[in-house]
Amino acid sequence: MDATLGLGGHSEVLLALDPEASVLGLDVDAEALEIARSRLSKFGGRFTSIKERYMNLATALESLNRQAPDGILADLGVSSLQLDRTERGFSFQRSGPLDMRMDASGGETALGLIRHSSEDELARILKEYGEERLARPIARRLKDACKSGLLTDTLSCAKIIASVYGARRSAMSRIDPATRTFQALRMAVNHESENLDRFLAEAPLLLAKGGRLVCISFHSLEDRKVKESFRALSRGCVCPSDFPKCVCGRTGEFKMLTKKPVTPDEGEMSRNPRSRSAKMRILEKI
Ligand SMILES: C[S@@+](CC[C@H](N)C(=O)[O-])C[C@H]1O[C@@H](n2cnc3c(N)ncnc32)[C@H](O)[C@@H]1O
């Protein structure tokens, strides 16, 4: 299962490497699904796809009458397509609507979220999902700009954030000051944290024996969730060490294959700069 099909790059490699393999791909982005479907049509019936959220893996498997998968891959975050299409509003480098919905067929846009959230709520989102140190003044400035009609697009949003940083910019942030706020808004708009929690609770249980769950994350919040969840699942007995015998009965149904995350090497980073913050972790069902 490719839980985050995107443009189908990973699925294509999986299908090409193993002529026996079949892949079920999930995504919420209709535009990406269309591109992936046409790209992978050469594999005929070995590739199937469905527009579904990855937290609903079990439902997707059931509806297609599929058995337990040998592998589940989640390549988290935003796709190149989403970043490159200015009209989707994910990029702060060019002007686009403040949208950021991965599933453009419904739900609240980033502008809607800023408009309807209180200043407190917005500051909490920027702090929690973006680890933004200037969450409170940025939230205040965004709310003011929204009320006075000055928050018109992604570029005006980025400029407002940069103005909050002002002279502090070079001392406080080596990355563009809009990076953390845009990440936080995107995560909130797409309920990414809640989706990932449910995915991590459900996906390991669906695997076939010997099957592997592979997660690639792009920022520390996601990687922390993956790491903690894999650690908890691969822990065997959790009885205190002074107990004479095990009473918890946990045998450790999973093994973590990556003590440390796998990261891209120099070559991969220069071929694909967007891979630079990627961290991959693998869990195996024993
Ligand atoms: C980093 S991209 C994946 C790129 C893909 N591996 C490829 O080779 O093209 C992440 C994809 O996950 C999708 N996505 C995000 N949240 C999702 C969710 N809750 N359920 C399913 N897909 C989701 C996004 O729409 C995006 O296309």
The ligand as a Gaussian input file, in Angstrom:
#p B3LYP/6-31G(d) Opt

LIG

0 1
 C        5.201000      13.838000      -0.171000
 S        3.794000      13.544000      -1.154000
 C        4.021000      11.902000      -1.753000
 C        4.826000      11.813000      -2.998000
 C        4.894000      10.412000      -3.568000
 N        5.620000       9.500000      -2.706000
 C        5.480000      10.388000      -4.964000
 O        6.362000       9.543000      -5.212000
 O        5.070000      11.189000      -5.807000
 C        2.526000      13.327000       0.026000
 C        1.164000      13.063000      -0.544000
 O        0.331000      12.660000       0.551000
 C       -0.958000      13.152000       0.321000
 N       -1.663000      13.206000       1.596000
 C       -1.538000      14.120000       2.570000
 N       -2.358000      13.834000       3.595000
 C       -2.998000      12.697000       3.250000
 C       -3.955000      11.881000       3.900000
 N       -4.439000      12.185000       5.109000
 N       -4.376000      10.774000       3.263000
 C       -3.888000      10.437000       2.026000
 N       -2.988000      11.177000       1.357000
 C       -2.551000      12.291000       1.968000
 C       -0.740000      14.509000      -0.300000
 O       -1.884000      14.915000      -1.020000
 C        0.478000      14.264000      -1.176000
 O        0.109000      13.970000      -2.496000

